[in-house]
Amino acid sequence: DLAWDKGDELIGEQPAVVIGGETVIPVSPEIVLADNSQEFLIVTAVVAEEIADGLAFRVGFQDGGVSSNLGGVGTAVVADDGDRVVIDVVADRLEFAVQPSGSESGEKLEAQPVVEALDEFGNLDLDFVEKVTLMSASPGALSGNAMVADKGVATFVDVAYVAMVDHEALDLEADDDPAVGSDIPAQPADPLTCDVVADRLEFALQPEPLKTFSDELLDFIADPVVEARGIGDVLDVDFVDEVTLTAFGPGSATYANNRVNAVGGVAVFAEMSLTYTASGAVDESFALQADDTPAGKEEDLSVSLVSSQIACSVLNTDGTL
């Protein structure tokens, strides 16, 4: 009969198909027909594993296309576009065509991810137009992590991450919309580490005491501590620049131990002292201001706040009250 089922027997195959031309399929063993009988020959096609989605083909037969001992037999079948076979690629997995990389806290990833919807043979599903979302179990804030696929490809452009700590692990995985079509398993990306880059210096520990006299040595009991911090007020543990403390006020000053190399983002000014000279004969105040070397990775950082104000008293030395 015309139904293709398990009762049918394979009598010939031809792996070398001529697209757009004749393909001859040899038959073995020969078919022997009894008088007044008929035989149905069913031709099937196996599509290659690697193929383009939406590719179509059509099959036709010439009149007398079946060879017999009496000559060619069989009625022609016209290869018509109305009877074409369209190949449909259906995605069952997501793959990163471009892996995300280059994560700096608060900045867009240097390499933005590209996710493709593929079938089991790696063919791109051009009909896949779902929203692809990058998910993360990391504790920071992920943004720009949703993109609608176009012809099976989701190209991200604004993925950024704000870390809670420096060198934080950023684990991303791509997932499709479970409410559309079949739910494709989430696909993890290569692991990332998010780097915090300082954009400012802050006083973590204020100097003590906060009073002195003009032209007298001020030896701090509580040594100032300055930290390099980035977005989210997170410590930049890679910051190792030299940090210098100077007096910020109308007078002038001389210093001892006011230059320190930061360790793990922290500059501790142990045994720092200074002598401040007031600008005039009246009391005034000044503060300490931190500055780093502009040659470091973070370049020249700004000081968000100076230290607490230090009161400087001017002694009356002329005997007049």
LINVEN-V152957 format. One line per field, one symbol per residue. ss: DSSP state (a for helix, b for strand, c for the rest). psi: psi as a letter, one per 40 degrees, with the letter a starting at -180 (. if undefined). burial: # if it has 16 or more other ideal C-beta (glycine too) atoms within 10 Angstrom, else .. A space follows every 50 residues. Layout:
ss: ???
psi: ???
burial: ???
This chain:
ss: cccccccccccccccccccccccccccccccccccccccccccccccccc cccccbbcccbccccbbbccbbbcccbcccaaacbbccccccbbbbbbcc bccbcccbccbccbbbbbcccccbccccccbbbbbbccccbbbccbbbcb ccbbbccccbbbcccccbbbcbbbbcccccccccccbbcccbbbbccccb bbbbbccbccbbbcccbbbccbccbbbbbbaaabbccccccbbbbbbbcc cbbbbbccbbbcbccbbbccccbbbbbccccccbbbbbbbbbcccccccc cbbccccccbbbbcccccccc
psi: aehhaeeihheiihdghhheahhhhihhiihhhiifiihhhhhihhiidh ihhehiiihihihfehhieeahiiiihhgiddeihhhhhhheiiihdhii ighhheiihdhhihhihiaeeeihgeehfihhhhiheieahhifehhhih fehhhiefhihhidiifhhhhiihiaheehaihhiihiiiiihhhhhiei iihdhiiiifiiiheihhhhdhhihhihiaiefhhgeehfihhhhihgae aiiiihfehhhihfehhhghfiiihhhieaeiiiiiihhiiiheeideah iihdiiiihhhhihiheeeh.
burial: .................................................. ..#...........##......................#.#..#.#...# ..####.##..########...######.#.###.#.#.#.#..#.#.#. .###.#..#####..#.#.#.#####....#..#..#.#..#.####### ###...#..#.###...#.#..#########..########.#######. #.#.#..#.#.#..#####..#.###.#.....#########...#.#.. #.#..##..#.#.#.......
